Amino acid sequence: MACPYFYPVERLSEKAWPRPPRLPLGDPYAGLCCVDPLREYRPDENMLRELCNRGYPRNRCPRFPSGEGPDMVRFSVTADQGDILRIYYVVEKNGSPMEYGDIEYEVATRRFRANLAGGMLERQAQAYAESYLRRKNEPQDDAQYPNRR
């Protein structure tokens, strides 16, 4: 469950995080904290590892907003038809769904069929889809962590 305010920009190199655990977006990412969309903030390596990429930031992250907003986002591939990935997402607060839905990702164009209104959710879903496709297409013998498939 990724932090709902984390905007993944690029995949972290294996040197930056040699043995990442199983992560909500598939791969570890560097990115931006968008709690305050008017002030760009780049989390340090520790925040990226412990909060942004792993999720559950409420009551742990000093930047996390108080209030009624979401605290995590989950993704899963529900169908892989080769040219289309169907991805199910759930935006949660305290383990309860606030918003959920099914989206279709076009592999050839690297875009979603239906617009998610852009922003964080769409970028996180795209990072998840790209991680899924990378792991799917990586030969088993070359996979750094074959058990993470």
Residue frames as a rotation matrix with the C-alpha (Angstrom) as fourth column:
MET 1
0.586 0.810 0.000 0.00
0.810 -0.586 0.000 0.00
0.000 0.000 -1.000 0.00
ALA 2
-0.442 -0.770 0.460 1.79
0.773 -0.587 -0.240 3.07
0.455 0.250 0.855 -1.23
CYS 3
-0.528 0.213 -0.822 1.40
0.464 -0.739 -0.489 6.45
-0.711 -0.640 0.291 0.42
PRO 4
0.349 0.767 0.539 -1.44
0.887 -0.085 -0.453 8.25
-0.302 0.636 -0.710 -1.40
TYR 5
0.894 -0.050 -0.446 0.66
-0.087 -0.994 -0.061 11.44
-0.441 0.094 -0.893 -1.55
PHE 6
-0.098 -0.980 0.173 3.71
-0.031 0.177 0.984 9.81
-0.995 0.091 -0.048 -3.16
TYR 7
0.847 0.277 -0.454 4.34
-0.422 -0.170 -0.890 10.64
-0.324 0.946 -0.027 -6.81
PRO 8
0.343 -0.757 0.557 6.78
0.392 0.654 0.647 8.06
-0.854 -0.003 0.521 -8.21
VAL 9
0.567 -0.224 -0.793 9.20
-0.646 -0.718 -0.259 9.61
-0.512 0.659 -0.551 -10.69
GLU 10
0.194 -0.562 -0.804 11.80
-0.774 0.415 -0.477 6.94
0.602 0.715 -0.355 -11.45
ARG 11
0.896 0.069 -0.440 12.65
0.113 0.920 0.375 3.42
0.430 -0.385 0.816 -10.43
LEU 12
0.604 -0.721 0.339 15.42
-0.712 -0.298 0.636 3.25
-0.358 -0.626 -0.693 -7.84
SER 13
0.131 -0.652 -0.746 18.57
-0.704 0.469 -0.534 1.47
0.698 0.595 -0.398 -8.94
GLU 14
0.725 0.077 -0.684 19.54
0.263 0.887 0.379 -1.82
0.636 -0.454 0.623 -7.37
LYS 15
-0.401 -0.912 -0.089 22.55
0.536 -0.155 -0.830 0.02
0.743 -0.380 0.551 -5.88
ALA 16
-0.499 0.264 0.825 20.25
-0.539 -0.841 -0.057 2.44
0.679 -0.473 0.562 -4.04
TRP 17
0.134 0.573 0.809 18.16
-0.941 0.329 -0.077 -0.37
-0.310 -0.751 0.583 -2.52
PRO 18
-0.654 -0.612 -0.446 19.86
-0.744 0.626 0.233 -3.72
0.136 0.484 -0.864 -3.11
ARG 19
-0.863 0.357 -0.359 17.27
0.354 0.932 0.077 -6.02
0.362 -0.060 -0.930 -1.53
PRO 20
-0.647 0.674 0.357 13.90
-0.729 -0.684 -0.029 -4.30
0.225 -0.279 0.934 -1.34
PRO 21
-0.694 0.518 0.501 11.00
0.034 0.718 -0.695 -6.14
-0.720 -0.465 -0.516 0.27
ARG 22
-0.433 0.678 0.594 7.80
0.887 0.205 0.413 -6.81
0.158 0.706 -0.690 -1.64
LEU 23
-0.863 0.022 -0.506 6.47
0.123 -0.960 -0.252 -3.33
-0.491 -0.280 0.825 -2.37
PRO 24
0.022 0.998 -0.052 3.02
0.256 -0.056 -0.965 -1.96
-0.966 0.008 -0.257 -3.28
LEU 25
0.550 0.147 -0.822 4.20
-0.647 -0.548 -0.531 -0.48
-0.529 0.824 -0.206 -6.58
GLY 26
0.978 -0.207 -0.003 6.23
0.170 0.813 -0.557 -3.58
0.117 0.544 0.831 -7.46
ASP 27
0.066 -0.992 0.110 9.58
0.780 -0.017 -0.625 -1.84
0.622 0.127 0.773 -7.69
PRO 28
0.120 -0.090 -0.989 11.06
0.794 -0.589 0.150 0.80
-0.596 -0.803 0.001 -5.38
TYR 29
0.347 0.102 0.932 10.74
0.771 -0.596 -0.222 4.35
0.533 0.796 -0.286 -6.68
ALA 30
-0.748 -0.412 -0.520 12.26
0.579 -0.789 -0.206 7.74
-0.326 -0.455 0.829 -6.05
GLY 31
-0.129 0.765 0.631 9.75
0.801 -0.295 0.521 10.54
0.585 0.572 -0.575 -6.28
LEU 32
-0.719 -0.022 0.695 8.00
-0.162 -0.966 -0.199 13.50
0.676 -0.256 0.691 -4.76
CYS 33
-0.589 0.603 -0.538 5.91
0.762 0.194 -0.617 14.01
-0.268 -0.774 -0.574 -1.67
CYS 34
-0.710 0.393 0.584 2.82
0.209 -0.675 0.707 15.92
0.672 0.624 0.398 -2.78
VAL 35
-0.269 0.585 -0.765 1.16
0.951 0.037 -0.306 16.54
-0.151 -0.810 -0.567 0.57
ASP 36
0.224 0.255 -0.941 1.46
0.103 -0.966 -0.237 20.23
-0.969 -0.044 -0.243 -0.32
PRO 37
0.439 -0.013 0.898 1.09
0.843 0.352 -0.407 20.41
-0.311 0.936 0.165 -4.11
LEU 38
0.970 -0.068 0.232 2.42
0.029 -0.920 -0.391 23.99
0.240 0.386 -0.891 -4.14
ARG 39
0.371 -0.885 0.282 5.75
-0.909 -0.284 0.307 23.01
-0.191 -0.370 -0.909 -2.56
GLU 40
0.619 -0.232 -0.750 7.79
-0.285 0.824 -0.490 20.29
0.732 0.517 0.444 -4.21
TYR 41
0.329 -0.515 0.792 9.49
-0.898 0.088 0.430 18.05
-0.291 -0.853 -0.434 -1.67
ARG 42
0.261 -0.356 -0.897 11.91
-0.457 0.773 -0.440 15.24
0.850 0.525 0.039 -2.45
PRO 43
0.930 0.113 0.349 11.96
-0.364 0.392 0.845 12.73
-0.042 -0.913 0.406 0.42
ASP 44
-0.075 -0.994 0.073 15.35
-0.993 0.081 0.081 11.52
-0.087 -0.067 -0.994 1.57
GLU 45
-0.478 -0.216 -0.851 16.40
-0.510 0.857 0.069 7.90
0.715 0.467 -0.520 1.09
ASN 46
-0.995 0.097 -0.028 15.18
0.076 0.541 -0.838 6.83
-0.066 -0.836 -0.545 4.53
MET 47
-0.345 0.925 -0.160 11.70
-0.531 -0.333 -0.779 8.33
-0.774 -0.184 0.606 3.99
LEU 48
-0.093 0.277 -0.956 11.50
-0.966 0.207 0.154 6.71
0.241 0.938 0.248 0.55
ARG 49
-0.707 -0.285 -0.647 12.31
-0.218 0.958 -0.184 3.31
0.673 0.011 -0.740 2.02
GLU 50
-0.951 0.217 -0.222 10.28
0.294 0.395 -0.870 3.43
-0.101 -0.893 -0.439 5.20
LEU 51
-0.396 0.834 -0.385 7.25
0.042 -0.402 -0.915 5.52
-0.917 -0.378 0.124 4.28
CYS 52
-0.173 0.359 -0.917 6.72
-0.847 -0.529 -0.047 6.51
-0.502 0.769 0.396 0.64
ASN 53
-0.508 -0.123 -0.852 7.31
-0.714 0.614 0.337 3.11
0.482 0.780 -0.400 -0.96
ARG 54
-0.933 0.074 -0.352 5.95
0.220 0.891 -0.396 0.95
0.285 -0.447 -0.848 1.86
GLY 55
-0.114 0.952 0.283 2.90
0.016 -0.283 0.959 2.94
0.993 0.114 0.017 2.86
TYR 56
0.444 0.455 -0.772 1.12
0.787 0.215 0.578 3.16
0.429 -0.864 -0.262 6.21
PRO 57
-0.472 -0.772 0.425 2.49
0.495 -0.631 -0.598 6.69
0.730 -0.072 0.680 6.78
ARG 58
0.404 0.674 0.618 -0.28
-0.180 -0.604 0.776 7.99
0.897 -0.425 -0.123 9.06
ASN 59
0.969 -0.023 0.245 1.12
-0.246 -0.069 0.967 8.71
-0.005 -0.997 -0.072 12.53
ARG 60
0.507 -0.847 0.161 4.64
0.695 0.512 0.504 7.89
-0.509 -0.144 0.848 11.26
CYS 61
-0.183 -0.554 0.813 5.45
0.924 -0.380 -0.051 10.53
0.337 0.741 0.581 8.65
PRO 62
-0.467 -0.033 -0.884 5.99
0.590 -0.756 -0.283 14.10
-0.659 -0.654 0.372 9.88
ARG 63
-0.945 0.091 -0.315 4.60
-0.282 -0.716 0.639 15.45
-0.167 0.692 0.702 6.58
PHE 64
-0.708 0.706 -0.022 1.43
0.589 0.607 0.534 13.35
0.390 0.366 -0.845 6.54
PRO 65
-0.625 0.498 0.601 -1.69
-0.428 -0.863 0.270 15.53
0.653 -0.088 0.752 6.82
SER 66
-0.871 0.480 0.104 -4.15
0.100 0.380 -0.920 15.17
-0.481 -0.791 -0.379 9.66
GLY 67
-0.361 0.822 -0.441 -7.80
-0.861 -0.475 -0.181 14.83
-0.359 0.314 0.879 8.77
GLU 68
0.311 0.741 0.595 -10.11
-0.403 0.670 -0.624 12.56
-0.861 -0.046 0.507 6.91
GLY 69
0.311 -0.218 -0.925 -8.01
-0.950 -0.045 -0.309 11.84
0.026 0.975 -0.221 3.82
PRO 70
0.913 0.016 -0.407 -6.74
-0.106 0.974 -0.200 8.47
0.393 0.226 0.891 2.59
ASP 71
0.485 -0.793 0.368 -3.66
-0.727 -0.133 0.673 6.80
-0.485 -0.594 -0.641 4.02
MET 72
-0.491 -0.705 0.511 -2.85
-0.199 0.662 0.722 4.06
-0.848 0.254 -0.466 1.50
VAL 73
0.341 0.519 -0.784 -3.42
-0.914 -0.011 -0.404 2.82
-0.219 0.854 0.471 -2.03
ARG 74
-0.199 -0.338 0.920 -3.43
-0.129 0.939 0.318 -0.81
-0.972 -0.055 -0.230 -3.21
PHE 75
0.113 0.197 -0.974 -3.14
-0.987 -0.090 -0.132 -2.21
-0.113 0.976 0.185 -6.73
SER 76
-0.304 -0.273 0.913 -3.45
-0.130 0.961 0.244 -5.66
-0.944 -0.045 -0.327 -8.26
VAL 77
-0.701 0.064 -0.711 -3.57
-0.710 0.033 0.703 -7.04
0.069 0.997 0.022 -11.78
THR 78
-0.082 0.759 0.646 -6.87
-0.494 0.532 -0.688 -8.86
-0.866 -0.376 0.331 -12.23
ALA 79
0.758 0.254 0.601 -6.39
0.347 0.624 -0.700 -9.77
-0.553 0.739 0.385 -15.92
ASP 80
-0.222 -0.844 -0.488 -3.44
-0.415 -0.371 0.831 -9.83
-0.882 0.387 -0.267 -18.31
GLN 81
0.696 0.577 0.427 -4.64
0.187 0.429 -0.884 -10.11
-0.693 0.695 0.191 -21.89
GLY 82
0.070 -0.779 0.623 -1.26
0.969 0.200 0.141 -9.34
-0.235 0.594 0.769 -23.45
ASP 83
-0.484 -0.224 0.846 -2.11
0.592 -0.795 0.128 -5.95
0.644 0.563 0.518 -24.91
ILE 84
0.144 0.596 0.790 -4.39
-0.415 -0.689 0.594 -4.89
0.898 -0.414 0.149 -22.02
LEU 85
-0.801 -0.279 -0.530 -3.82
0.389 0.430 -0.814 -5.10
0.455 -0.859 -0.236 -18.27
ARG 86
0.358 0.883 0.302 -6.84
0.055 -0.343 0.938 -4.81
0.932 -0.319 -0.171 -16.03
ILE 87
-0.737 -0.649 -0.189 -5.79
0.310 -0.076 -0.948 -3.28
0.601 -0.757 0.257 -12.72
TYR 88
0.481 0.849 -0.219 -7.95
0.558 -0.104 0.823 -3.04
0.676 -0.518 -0.524 -9.63
TYR 89
-0.645 -0.685 0.340 -7.20
0.170 -0.562 -0.810 -0.23
0.745 -0.464 0.479 -7.19
VAL 90
0.492 0.721 -0.489 -8.41
0.725 -0.029 0.688 0.62
0.481 -0.693 -0.537 -3.71
VAL 91
-0.428 -0.493 0.757 -7.81
-0.118 -0.801 -0.587 3.92
0.896 -0.341 0.285 -1.91
GLU 92
0.219 0.480 -0.850 -8.14
0.683 0.547 0.484 3.32
0.697 -0.686 -0.208 1.83
LYS 93
-0.148 -0.252 0.956 -8.32
-0.635 -0.717 -0.287 5.04
0.758 -0.650 -0.054 5.17
ASN 94
-0.321 -0.084 0.943 -7.59
-0.908 0.309 -0.282 2.96
-0.268 -0.947 -0.176 8.26
GLY 95
-0.908 -0.159 0.386 -8.01
-0.082 0.974 0.209 -0.23
-0.410 0.159 -0.898 6.22
SER 96
0.015 0.973 0.229 -11.46
0.479 0.195 -0.856 0.71
-0.878 0.122 -0.464 4.90
PRO 97
-0.468 -0.194 0.862 -12.13
0.884 -0.108 0.455 1.53
0.005 0.975 0.222 1.24
MET 98
-0.270 0.350 -0.897 -12.82
0.078 -0.921 -0.383 5.15
-0.960 -0.173 0.221 0.36
GLU 99
0.413 0.279 -0.867 -12.64
-0.828 -0.281 -0.485 4.70
-0.378 0.918 0.115 -3.42
TYR 100
-0.329 -0.529 0.782 -12.04
-0.044 0.836 0.547 1.72
-0.943 0.146 -0.298 -5.68
GLY 101
0.602 0.565 -0.565 -12.27
-0.595 -0.154 -0.789 0.75
-0.533 0.811 0.243 -9.28
ASP 102
0.306 -0.401 0.864 -11.08
0.605 0.782 0.149 -1.18
-0.735 0.477 0.482 -12.28
ILE 103
0.474 -0.204 -0.857 -8.86
-0.596 -0.791 -0.141 0.45
-0.649 0.577 -0.496 -14.90
GLU 104
0.793 -0.203 0.574 -7.43
0.501 0.753 -0.426 -0.82
-0.346 0.626 0.699 -18.17
TYR 105
0.235 -0.837 -0.495 -3.82
-0.391 -0.547 0.740 -0.16
-0.890 0.020 -0.455 -19.16
GLU 106
0.997 0.051 -0.065 -2.89
-0.077 0.295 -0.953 -0.34
-0.030 0.954 0.298 -22.85
VAL 107
0.486 -0.865 0.122 0.54
0.480 0.381 0.790 -1.93
-0.730 -0.326 0.600 -23.01
ALA 108
0.109 -0.461 0.881 1.45
0.989 -0.042 -0.144 -0.60
0.103 0.887 0.451 -26.50
THR 109
0.312 0.093 0.946 0.64
0.302 -0.953 -0.006 3.04
0.901 0.288 -0.325 -25.73
ARG 110
-0.610 -0.502 -0.613 1.53
0.691 0.043 -0.722 2.88
0.389 -0.864 0.320 -22.00
ARG 111
-0.798 0.451 0.399 -1.71
-0.515 -0.855 -0.064 4.72
0.312 -0.257 0.915 -21.19
PHE 112
-0.742 0.636 0.210 -4.97
0.206 0.515 -0.832 4.01
-0.638 -0.575 -0.513 -19.46
ARG 113
-0.605 0.610 0.512 -8.16
0.703 0.109 0.702 3.60
0.373 0.785 -0.495 -21.46
ALA 114
0.597 0.794 0.117 -10.19
0.589 -0.533 0.607 5.61
0.544 -0.294 -0.786 -18.97
ASN 115
-0.208 -0.682 0.701 -8.71
-0.056 -0.707 -0.705 8.72
0.977 -0.186 0.109 -17.44
LEU 116
0.031 0.138 -0.990 -8.17
0.929 0.362 0.079 8.56
0.370 -0.922 -0.117 -13.70
ALA 117
0.943 0.301 0.144 -8.20
0.260 -0.933 0.249 12.37
0.210 -0.197 -0.958 -13.61
GLY 118
0.297 -0.922 0.248 -4.41
-0.044 -0.273 -0.961 12.34
0.954 0.274 -0.121 -13.65
GLY 119
0.401 -0.183 0.898 -2.37
-0.836 -0.474 0.277 13.03
0.375 -0.861 -0.343 -10.58
MET 120
-0.317 -0.650 0.690 -1.10
-0.924 0.376 -0.071 10.68
-0.213 -0.660 -0.720 -7.95
LEU 121
0.258 0.492 0.832 -3.42
-0.348 0.850 -0.395 7.72
-0.901 -0.188 0.391 -8.47
GLU 122
0.978 0.114 -0.172 -2.80
-0.196 0.251 -0.948 7.57
-0.065 0.961 0.268 -12.20
ARG 123
0.261 -0.956 -0.133 0.99
-0.814 -0.143 -0.563 7.89
0.519 0.255 -0.816 -11.82
GLN 124
-0.295 -0.329 0.897 1.06
-0.819 0.570 -0.061 5.22
-0.491 -0.753 -0.438 -9.09
ALA 125
0.606 0.580 0.544 -1.06
-0.179 0.766 -0.617 2.88
-0.775 0.277 0.569 -11.22
GLN 126
0.863 -0.345 -0.369 1.29
-0.396 -0.009 -0.918 3.46
0.314 0.938 -0.144 -14.16
ALA 127
-0.142 -0.942 0.303 4.36
-0.967 0.066 -0.246 2.74
0.212 -0.328 -0.921 -12.01
TYR 128
-0.033 0.221 0.975 2.65
-0.551 0.810 -0.203 -0.45
-0.834 -0.544 0.095 -10.80
ALA 129
0.904 0.417 0.095 1.84
-0.131 0.481 -0.867 -1.52
-0.407 0.771 0.490 -14.39
GLU 130
0.555 -0.768 -0.318 5.40
-0.659 -0.173 -0.732 -0.80
0.507 0.616 -0.603 -15.58
SER 131
-0.309 -0.648 0.696 6.86
-0.930 0.360 -0.078 -2.79
-0.200 -0.671 -0.714 -12.66
TYR 132
0.346 0.547 0.762 4.51
-0.333 0.831 -0.446 -5.68
-0.877 -0.099 0.470 -13.39
LEU 133
0.983 0.061 -0.173 5.44
-0.182 0.224 -0.958 -5.74
-0.020 0.973 0.231 -17.09
ARG 134
0.196 -0.980 -0.043 9.16
-0.896 -0.161 -0.414 -5.48
0.399 0.119 -0.909 -16.36
ARG 135
-0.341 -0.296 0.892 9.06
-0.752 0.655 -0.070 -8.45
-0.564 -0.695 -0.446 -13.98
LYS 136
0.609 0.659 0.441 6.84
-0.214 0.673 -0.708 -10.42
-0.764 0.337 0.551 -16.36
ASN 137
0.958 -0.198 -0.205 9.24
-0.200 0.046 -0.979 -9.90
0.204 0.979 0.005 -19.27
GLU 138
0.123 -0.956 0.265 12.46
-0.992 -0.126 0.006 -10.39
0.028 -0.264 -0.964 -17.33
PRO 139
0.157 -0.099 -0.983 13.87
-0.314 0.938 -0.145 -13.88
0.936 0.332 0.116 -17.96
GLN 140
0.952 0.303 -0.045 13.65
-0.076 0.375 0.924 -16.05
0.297 -0.876 0.380 -14.84
ASP 141
0.459 -0.849 -0.262 17.39
0.865 0.494 -0.088 -16.77
0.204 -0.186 0.961 -14.92
ASP 142
-0.424 -0.637 0.644 18.23
0.514 -0.755 -0.409 -13.04
0.746 0.158 0.647 -14.99
ALA 143
0.542 0.732 0.412 15.75
0.053 -0.519 0.853 -11.99
0.839 -0.441 -0.320 -12.32
GLN 144
-0.490 -0.731 0.475 17.48
-0.427 -0.274 -0.862 -10.54
0.760 -0.625 -0.178 -9.28
TYR 145
-0.741 0.348 0.575 14.58
-0.522 0.240 -0.818 -11.65
-0.423 -0.906 0.004 -7.06
PRO 146
-0.795 0.429 -0.429 12.67
-0.204 0.477 0.855 -14.42
0.572 0.767 -0.291 -8.89
ASN 147
-0.637 0.573 -0.516 10.48
0.769 0.525 -0.365 -15.04
0.062 -0.629 -0.775 -5.82
ARG 148
-0.631 0.388 -0.671 8.98
0.050 -0.843 -0.535 -11.52
-0.774 -0.371 0.513 -6.21
ARG 149
-0.953 0.283 -0.106 7.07
-0.129 -0.063 0.990 -12.43
0.274 0.957 0.097 -9.39
